[in-house]
Amino acid sequence: MSKNKVEQNTDTSLFPLGKENYKLLLIGFAIIVFGFILMLGGGSDDPKVFSEDIFSFRRITLAPLVVLFGFIFEIYAIMKKPKE
């Protein structure tokens, strides 16, 4: 009888999350990286010249919202109950 209990414990995964959760975590990480990529650029090649591109909609509004969505998606991926 105790042998059956040991076999049942070895059948369960050693990972705390399911396969789907890890896929969702990778998707969320990709969304966060994409948001930081959206923040890149906008600077001037010449340090004596100021560039207004640094204050574009993409860098000030869109990119932080994408990063925030990525972090919220990560929380969802962790909290989602794995299918058994």
Secondary structure as UniProt FT lines:
FT   HELIX           2..11
FT   HELIX           19..39
FT   TURN            47..48
FT   HELIX           52..55
FT   HELIX           58..62
FT   HELIX           63..79
//
